Amino acid sequence: MATNTPHLIPQIEVANIEFSPLDYEGPLFVDDGHDEKGDFEVTEEDRAQRAPSHPGAILRDLFLPRTGLTQTDFADKLGVSRRTVSMIVNESRPITVDMANRLSRALGTSAQFWLSLQMNFDLSEANAQKGAQYEHIERLIAA
């Protein structure tokens, strides 16, 4: 069962604005199949049906507000157009390797973080759209 221990998010600097660590006093998220009260069970089927978030949603909801910047100012700091940032946060453009490198530098994350989010989103979308076609592909090499 989850405990009520504070989490610390690492201190990051964006556009010469320093952010203090964020203390989180709520329940820990432990993907053990139960909520913090232990009265709700998440099944494997529930996990399989939950689609990954687009990395633009993560940027929009979790990171961009902490910068205190508008999309235009954030785009300027990244060295890209406002339209590029807008398309990403509106989930109509993917995170490229170039953008992952820019975001990692600006937000104190890794490029792999952003690319993993994009890969998980893309795999989920592809399986949702073409999963039936993939089922018909015959294995050519034994596992």
Beta strands, then each sheet from edge to edge (+ up, - down):
strand 1: 7-8
strand 2: 13-14
strand 3: 17-18
strand 4: 23-24
sheet 1: 1+ 4-
sheet 2: 2+ 3-
end
